[in-house]
Amino acid sequence: MRIDHPGLCGVPASGLHVAVIMDGNGRWASNRGWPRLVGHRKGAERVRELVAACPDLGIRYLTLYAFSTENWKRSTEEVMGLMSLFARYIKREAARMNHEGVRMRVIGDRTRLDAKLIGLIDWIERETAGNDRVHLTVAMNYGGRNEIARATGAIARDVAAGKIRAEEISDALVSRYLDTAVLPDPDLVVRTSGETRVSNFLLWQAAYAEYVFTPVLWPDFTPQTMQTILDAFAARERRFGGVVA
């Protein structure tokens, strides 16, 4: 199922960075008369399938929007269920990720997360640190504006401490203060469920990413769905603000 991307401008030879706004879990379950958490559990199965398929799809970096800074507004039952599901995913998938060469990172503001979950996140990041085949990044309690605010606060503190000069602040410097500092910018951002908004996801990093909005609900999103999207992506011409020669 591997695809090639001949002539794609700006796509690294080492593989694509695809970011996904996984939307539609609750709607998928509600359409069937089931509790919303059933949809989230089904969505976690899709994550497992997509991560496993990444090497064949030509995806080296996969970033998934799992829980936003705004998702705390949901019911306590759903929030706690999502946190529990995330913890179970880490525990159940740790051995598989190591076997398949998956390195897992978590981005976002961890200060509001439960101490046990933070410990589990720290553990899986250490456990998979030596892997390099697929880089799985999960955005947990993440918001693009929150990330930029935290980054600019850190820059201001370093300017005040004399570690950097205000004149040195540039796009590249700001990027080094973001949660994604060690990752390349995404080539493609996919949002499922038919919604056509970015929902505060990777606002800085996706400045020149291509976007795809698909009506497919996340629990119905398969590696074959991603393959179709990547085939269409391969035909796009990315100019990054320039013009065709």
N, C-alpha and C positions, 0 to 999 in steps of 0.2 A: 504493500500500500504506500510505499515511499513515493514522494513526488519531487520533481526537480523544478527549479525556478529560473530558467534561462533568461538572462537579460534583466532580472529584477534589480533596480538601482537601490543601493543602501541596505540590502539584506545580507547579513554576515554569512560567510561560507560555512561557519560552524552551526548554523541553524537559526530558525526564526524565534522571535519572542512574541508570543501570542498572549494577550490578556483577555479574560472573560468575566463579564458581569453575569453571574449565574442567577437568572431571574425566572420566576414562574413556578417555584416549588409548591408554594401554598395554593396557588390557583389550580395547579395540576391535581392536587389532592382534593380540593373543594369541588372541582368538577366531577369527582367520583364519589362525593359524599363522605370523604374521609377527613380525619384531623389534619391540619396543616403540617404537623411534624412527620406524618407519613410521607409527604412530598419531600421534605428535607432529607429523610433517610434514603429515599429513592435517588435524590440528587447526589448524595454521597457515593452511591454506587456508580453513578455516571462519572464522578471525579476519578474514581479508581480506574475505570475503563479508559478514560481519556489520558491519564498519566501513563498508563501502560502502553498506549498507542503512540505516544509522542515521538519516539525514535523513528517509527515507520512513517509518521506524518512530516518529518523534517522539523519538528519543534524541539528546540533545546531548552528554551525558557518558557515556562507556563506560569502565568500569574492569575490567581483566582480571587474574586471579590466575594468573601464569605460572610462578612458581618461589618456593616458600616457604623460610623459614629452616630448615625441617625436611627439605627435599628433598635436602640434601647427604648424607643417609643412603643415598640410592640408589647404584647401581653407578657407578663412575667413568665407564664407557662411556656410561651414560644421562645423567649430569650434563654431561659434556663435549659430548655430542650436543645437549642442550638449549641450552647456551650458544652453540654454533655455529649452531644453528637460529635463535636469537634475533638473533644478529649478522647472519645472512643476511636475515632478515625486515626489519631496519632498512635494509640496503643496497638491497634489491629494492623496498621499498615507499616509499622516500623521495620519489621523483618523483610517485608516485600520491597520496601523502598531501598533497603540496603542491597538486596539481591539484584534489583533492577538498576542500580546505580543512580538512584534519585536523591538529590540533595534538597532538603526542605528548609525553607526560611519562612518566618512570619513577620509581616510588617504591620505597622499601626501603633496606636498608643496603648501600651500594655498596663498603664497605671490603674485602669478601671477593671481589669480582669481579676478573677479569683487567683489567690496565691498558688493554689495547687495547679491550676491551669498554666500559670506563668512558669512554674517549675517544669511542667511537662513540655512546654514549648522550648525552654532552655535545653532540656534533655534531648529532644528529637533533633534540634539544630546541631548539638554536639555529636550525636549518634550518626548523623548522615553527612557530617562536614567533609568527609573524604571522598564523597561521590561527585561525579562530574558529567554523567551521561545526560541527565535531565535535571534542570533546576526548577523545582516547584516552589513558588512563592504564594503564600496564602495571606490575603489582606484581612486582618482580624481587628475589630474596633478601629477601622481605618477610614479616614476621610481626607481627600486631597487638600482641602483648605486647612484642616487641622495639621496635616503633615508640613505644609508650607509655613504655617505659623510657628510650629515647633522648630523648624529649620532656621527661620529668620531670628527667632529668639536666641538660638544657639550661636548664630553668627554675631548677633549684637553683643552677647556676653564675651565672645572671643575678641571682638574689636575692643571692648572696654578693658579686657585683660591684656591687651597689647599683642595677642597672638597673631592677629592679622590686621591689616590697615583697611580702612573703608574703601580706599582707592583700588584695592585688590578684588573687591566683590565683582563677580562676573557670573554669567550663566553656568560656566563650568564649576565655579566655586559653590554656588547654591546647590547644584546637583550633588556635590560631595557631602552635603549636610542632610540630604533626604534619606528616607528609609531605604530607598532603592539604590544607594550609592554604588553598590558592587554589581549592579545589573545594567545591561544595555537598555536603552529606551525600547518600548514595545513597537513592533512593526505593524501589528494588527490588534484592534480591540473589537471583540465580539460581544454583543448583548443579545441575550435570548428573551423570549416571551412577547416580542412585538413592540415593546416600549422603545422610544427613540430619544432617550436622554442619557447623559453620561453619569449622572448621579454621584458627582463629587469623587470620581475614580481617576487616579493618575493624571490629575489636571496639568501638572508640569511636564511629566514624562511623555504624555501622548500628544504633544504639540504637533507632531508630524506623522502620527500613526494613521493608518487607514482604519475606517470604521465599517462594521457590518452589523446591521440590526435584523435579526431573524425572528419570525413568528413562532419558532419552535420553543416550547417550554423546556426548561433545563432538564427535567427528568426524562424527556424524550430525545435529548441531544446525545447523539452517538458519535463515535469516531468517524463514521461514514458521513455524518452531517458536517463535521469539521473538514473532512476531505473535500466535500463539495465547495465549502467556503474558501478553502485554500486554493482550489483550482481557479475560482473566480479571482481571487487575490493575485494569483500569478500573472493574470492578464492586465492588471492595473499598472499604470505608469506613475511612478513616484518621482516628483521633481524637487521636493523639499524647498519650495519657493523659487526654484530656477525655471528655466525654459528649455524646451527640447532644442538640441543643436541642429 
